[in-house]
Amino acid sequence: MPRSRIQGVEIDLHAQPVSGLSLYASASYLSTKVEEFVGVNLFGLIEDFAGQTLP
């Protein structure tokens, strides 16, 4: 299991400026990073994945 760092934020907004009209908006941001992991890549070779982002 790779040691990783995952940080993020999410926001949801709701407004009803007039009766019968509702506005919704949302946004999210996610930052990921593998801190320590040595494994096998797609070509079958051993690779150090430290510093790469998670898919």
VOLODO-573343 format. One line per 5 residues: number of its first residue (from 1); for each residue x, y, z of N, C-alpha, C. Coordinates in steps of 0.05 Angstrom, whole numbers, always signed. Example, Ala and Ser with C-alpha at 12.3 -4.5 7.8 and 13.67 -1.06 7.14 Angstrom:
% VOLODO-573343
1> +264,-114,+156,+246,-90,+156,+264,-66,+156; +257,-45,+142,+273,-21,+143,+258,+1,+157;
END
This chain:
% VOLODO-573343
1> +17,-23,+0,+0,+0,+0,+18,+25,+0; +14,+42,-20,+31,+66,-21,+25,+86,+1; +45,+99,+12,+41,+120,+31,+36,+145,+15; +13,+158,+20,+5,+180,+3,-6,+204,+19; -7,+227,+6,-19,+251,+18,-42,+260,+0;
6> -65,+264,+13,-89,+272,-2,-101,+296,+13; -104,+319,-1,-116,+343,+10,-137,+353,-10; -158,+365,+1,-178,+375,-17,-197,+394,-3; -214,+407,-19,-234,+425,-8,-259,+423,-27; -282,+426,-15,-307,+425,-30,-325,+447,-20;
11> -340,+459,-39,-358,+481,-31,-384,+477,-47; -407,+482,-33,-433,+481,-45,-447,+507,-39; -460,+519,-59,-474,+545,-55,-503,+541,-65; -521,+554,-50,-549,+554,-58,-560,+583,-54; -573,+593,-74,-585,+620,-72,-613,+619,-83;
16> -631,+634,-71,-658,+637,-81,-664,+667,-83; -656,+679,-105,-658,+708,-108,-687,+718,-109; -705,+702,-121,-733,+708,-122,-749,+683,-118; -774,+686,-111,-791,+662,-106,-794,+647,-133; -789,+621,-131,-792,+604,-155,-766,+600,-170;
21> -744,+613,-162,-719,+610,-175,-697,+602,-155; -686,+579,-158,-665,+569,-141,-640,+565,-158; -617,+574,-148,-592,+571,-162,-573,+554,-144; -560,+535,-157,-542,+517,-143,-515,+517,-157; -493,+516,-142,-467,+514,-153,-449,+499,-134;
26> -430,+484,-145,-412,+469,-128,-385,+467,-142; -364,+465,-127,-337,+462,-137,-320,+445,-118; -300,+432,-128,-282,+416,-111,-254,+417,-123; -235,+414,-105,-206,+413,-112,-193,+391,-96; -178,+374,-110,-164,+352,-97,-135,+351,-106;
31> -117,+349,-86,-88,+348,-91,-78,+322,-79; -66,+305,-95,-56,+279,-86,-26,+276,-93; -12,+261,-76,+16,+256,-81,+25,+230,-68; +39,+213,-82,+50,+189,-71,+76,+197,-57; +78,+191,-31,+101,+198,-16,+122,+177,-16;
36> +114,+151,-16,+133,+129,-16,+120,+104,-26; +130,+94,-49,+120,+69,-60,+138,+60,-83; +147,+35,-81,+163,+23,-102,+146,-1,-111; +140,-2,-137,+124,-24,-148,+130,-30,-177; +113,-45,-190,+117,-53,-217,+100,-35,-235;
41> +112,-24,-256,+97,-7,-275,+83,-24,-296; +71,-11,-316,+56,-25,-337,+73,-43,-355; +99,-37,-355,+117,-53,-372,+131,-76,-356; +123,-80,-331,+134,-101,-315,+160,-94,-302; +168,-69,-303,+194,-60,-291,+189,-48,-263;
46> +208,-51,-246,+206,-40,-219,+211,-10,-221; +193,+6,-208,+194,+35,-210,+188,+48,-183; +201,+70,-177,+196,+85,-153,+175,+106,-161; +151,+105,-149,+129,+122,-155,+127,+147,-137; +147,+151,-120,+147,+174,-102,+146,+200,-118;
51> +129,+219,-109,+126,+244,-122,+105,+246,-143; +95,+223,-152,+74,+223,-173,+46,+227,-160; +27,+236,-177,+0,+239,-167,-15,+213,-169; -36,+211,-152,-53,+187,-154,-73,+190,-177; -80,+169,-190,-99,+171,-212,-127,+178,-203;
END
